[in-house]
């Protein structure tokens, strides 16, 4: 059983989730404002929540501010629940570090399924916390990289992308985040430039390890690095 923190100031929305989460075996704690949620996540004296379901529009501190402040100190799992369905809002939440994003109206069963998925992902991540991919090695001074012991011939941007992705296997990076990583000095480059460099990087990785599929696409979001074969 996991303790779920539900941060939602609307009683109707909260009531939709309480019973399904309880039936799935979770203990649910509900709060109605962002400041209280932030304090609960970061300063819980006992039994901290295992995951937070977080609305965006909240009294005192909004959900995006909560995510930003939590991520500066913790990798606590956060799923955003919001009526803001625009792509820009979704990507903003993911860029700040939300683990998932569910738009209202939603299916309570889908939310429970996403809770289980995020909890499972974090449990797997905890087993190798702080560990970059063992398959990739870098010489930062020389600007060189190796995959499974074989040298890769990469451009500077490909090297930056591979280093960011392989340092956190399993993490989904949005295009905006990867653009920030590899094109920080380029002001006139859009997110689609990332796709071209990822395509070239995949081709070079496949030349060394053709059946693995190191970089996975996450539809509508971005890319992740996987140590497990496709």
Secondary structure by P-SEA (a helix, b strand, c coil): cbbbbbbcccaaaaaacaaaaaaabbbbbbbccaaaaaaaacccccccccccccccccccccaaaaaaaaaaccccbbbbbcccccaaaaaaaaaacccccccccccaaaaaaaaaaaaaaaaaaaaccccccccccccccccbbbcccccccccaaaaaaaaaaaacccccccaaaaaaaccccccccccaaaaaaaaaaaaaaaaacccccccccccccbbbbbcccc
